[in-house]
Amino acid sequence: MYEYDKDFWRAIDELTWNQVKRCAKMVVDTLIGVMITIGVQPVRLYEYVRYRWSHRDEVKIECEANERFEHLKVSGHI
């Protein structure tokens, strides 16, 4: 006659719950990372605007250099 193996199913349940807990921890850690990333965006925007404002001339020169380089690539002189 077949007997119900309590120890086997207890081990399976423990392994399953351990994996569920691990997955839940990874989801929570990921959500915390996303919230931190979203929370930092205003600071990132402020620093970007401040950099662009204080380095306007360098940025303009860099943009012009990039345009010249693209034009050279298109015209075939590179």
N, C-alpha and C positions, 0 to 999 in steps of 0.2 A: 504494500500500500504506500502511496505517496505522502510524505510529510512536508509541511510548510517549514522552510529553512529560515528561521527568524534571524540568525546571525548573518547570513548572506544578504538578506534584504535590508538589515540594519546598516551593513557596510555600504551597500549601494545608496541608501538614503543619505548617509553621512557624506559620501563622495559627491552626490548631487547637490546637497546643501552647501558644501564647501565651494563648489563651482558657482552656484548662484550668488553666494556672498562675494566671491572674487569678482564676478561680473558686475554686481551692484557697486562695489568699491571702484571699479574702473569707470563706470558710468558717472558716479559722483565726482571722481577726480577730473574727468573730462569736462563735466559741467562747471566745476570750479575754475578750470583753465579757461573755458569760454567766457565766463563772467569776468575774470581778471582781464582778459584780452579786450572785452567790450568796455570795461571800466577805464582802461588805459587810453582808449581812443581819443578823448578830449585832450589829454596831455600830449599825445602824439601829434594831433592836429595843431596845437599851439606851437610846439617846437618846429613843425614844418613851416608854418606861417612866419614864425620869427626868423627862421633860417632864410627863407625866401626874401623877407623884407630886408634883412641886414646884408645879404649877399646878392642883391639885385644885379649889380654889374657883372659879377662872376657868372651868374646864371645866364645872363644875356649873352656873354661871350661864349659860354659853353654851348648854348643853343645855336648860335651862329656857326660855330665850328662843326657841330653835328650836321647842320644843313649843308655846309660846304662839302663835308665828307660824303654825305648822301648824293649830292650833285656830282661829285667826282666818280662815285661808283656807277651812277646812272650813265654818265657820259663815257665811261669806259677808260678813263685815264688812270685807273688803279688796276 
